[in-house]
């Protein structure tokens, strides 16, 4: 025979959920990492509707920097500037000198259309950049040369003969 069901006393308490700033830190770091991945894929393409004021982050330098990276080198007779400009052509780039500054400007306009039976793909990308450098003393501005080959811009700033001879070694005396 079955035993009669007994009711057990159930104690219930309502506890408020405590939200502390520390509990959001793991989620904030995960969200930041996911946002970074999407931003690296296509910056400013993705809209983040779920971002709250608490989860906003400070933009990284890579998000703010839209100009291409530049390498600067000094040799005995010249200063050399090298800039990689993938997808650009010589006609899209301008190099100018004014008041002791060297300016590199460029504008990229890329358009891609693809028509297939099932779909039509049309993409456009536009963007411009400008980098400005203060030229060091002793540059012969009349002999500055620029060349563009395989998406790499190379600018050579020759030193004047005086600037080449300006460096001298100083003997160190022991006392």
C-alpha positions in Angstrom: 0.0 0.0 0.0 1.2 3.5 -0.8 2.2 5.8 2.0 0.3 9.0 2.2 2.1 12.0 0.8 3.4 14.4 3.3 4.0 18.0 2.7 7.5 19.2 3.5 7.8 22.8 4.7 9.5 24.9 2.1 11.3 28.0 3.2 11.5 30.6 0.6 13.4 33.8 0.8 13.6 36.5 -1.8 17.1 37.7 -2.3 17.9 40.6 -4.5 20.4 40.0 -7.2 23.5 41.9 -6.3 25.2 43.4 -9.4 28.8 44.5 -8.8 31.1 46.0 -11.3 33.5 43.1 -10.9 30.9 40.6 -12.2 30.9 42.5 -15.6 34.7 42.4 -16.1 34.8 38.9 -17.7 32.0 39.9 -20.1 33.5 43.3 -20.8 36.8 41.7 -21.8 35.0 39.1 -24.0 32.9 41.8 -25.7 36.0 44.0 -26.2 37.8 41.1 -27.9 34.9 40.3 -30.2 34.5 44.0 -31.1 38.2 44.1 -31.8 37.9 41.1 -34.2 35.0 42.7 -36.1 36.8 46.1 -36.2 39.9 44.5 -37.6 37.8 42.8 -40.3 36.0 45.9 -41.4 36.3 49.0 -39.2 33.2 51.3 -39.1 31.2 48.7 -41.1 29.6 47.1 -38.1 27.0 48.8 -35.9 26.9 47.6 -32.3 23.3 48.2 -31.2 23.8 46.3 -27.9 26.6 48.4 -26.7 25.6 50.1 -23.4 27.3 53.1 -21.8 29.0 50.7 -19.3 30.4 48.6 -22.1 31.8 51.4 -24.3 35.5 51.3 -24.7 38.2 53.8 -25.6 39.1 53.6 -29.3 42.5 52.0 -30.0 45.1 53.7 -32.0 44.6 51.4 -34.9 41.0 52.5 -35.2 42.0 56.1 -35.3 44.9 55.8 -37.5 43.8 55.7 -41.2 47.1 56.7 -42.8 49.5 53.9 -44.0 52.6 53.1 -42.0 55.8 54.7 -43.0 59.4 53.5 -42.5 62.1 56.2 -42.0 65.8 55.5 -42.3 69.0 57.6 -42.4 72.1 56.6 -44.3 75.4 58.4 -44.6 74.2 60.5 -47.6 70.4 60.4 -47.5 67.2 60.1 -45.5 64.8 57.6 -46.9 61.0 57.3 -46.5 59.2 54.1 -47.5 55.5 53.8 -47.5 53.4 50.7 -48.5 50.3 51.7 -50.5 48.5 48.5 -51.5 45.9 48.8 -54.2 46.9 52.3 -55.1 48.4 53.6 -58.4 50.9 56.4 -59.0 48.2 58.7 -60.3 46.4 58.5 -56.9 49.5 59.7 -54.9 50.9 63.2 -54.4 54.2 64.2 -52.8 54.8 67.9 -52.0 57.3 70.1 -50.2 56.3 73.3 -48.5 57.9 75.4 -45.8 60.3 72.7 -44.6 57.6 69.9 -44.6 57.2 66.9 -46.8 53.6 65.8 -47.4 52.4 62.5 -48.8 48.7 62.5 -49.9 46.7 59.8 -51.5 43.2 58.8 -52.3 42.0 55.3 -53.0 38.8 54.7 -55.1 38.1 51.1 -55.6 35.0 49.8 -57.3 34.1 46.1 -57.9 31.1 44.8 -59.8 30.3 41.2 -60.3 27.2 40.0 -62.3 26.3 36.3 -62.0 23.0 34.5 -62.8 22.1 34.2 -59.1 23.4 37.5 -57.8 24.8 40.9 -58.4 27.7 42.1 -56.2 28.7 45.8 -56.2 31.3 47.2 -53.8 32.8 50.6 -53.5 35.6 51.7 -51.2 36.8 55.3 -50.9 39.4 56.8 -48.6 42.1 59.4 -48.4 45.1 59.9 -46.2 47.8 62.5 -45.6 51.1 62.2 -43.8 53.3 65.2 -43.1 57.0 65.1 -42.0 59.2 68.0 -40.8 62.3 67.8 -42.9 65.6 67.8 -41.0 68.2 70.5 -41.5 70.7 69.8 -44.3 68.3 68.3 -46.9 69.0 69.3 -50.5 65.3 70.0 -51.5 66.2 70.4 -55.2 67.3 66.7 -55.4 64.5 65.0 -53.6 63.3 62.0 -55.6 60.3 59.7 -55.4 59.6 56.4 -57.1 56.6 54.1 -57.0 57.0 50.4 -57.7 54.8 47.4 -56.7 52.6 49.5 -54.4 55.6 50.9 -52.5 56.4 54.6 -52.5 60.1 55.4 -51.9 61.3 58.9 -51.3 64.9 59.8 -51.1 66.0 63.1 -49.4 69.7 63.6 -50.1 71.8 65.4 -47.5 73.8 68.5 -48.5 77.6 68.1 -48.5 77.7 70.2 -45.3 75.3 68.0 -43.5 77.2 64.9 -44.6 80.4 66.3 -43.0 78.7 67.7 -40.0 79.1 64.5 -37.9 82.4 64.1 -36.2 83.6 61.8 -33.4 84.6 63.3 -30.1 87.4 61.7 -28.2 86.7 60.7 -24.7 89.3 61.6 -22.1 89.9 59.6 -19.0 90.6 61.6 -15.9 
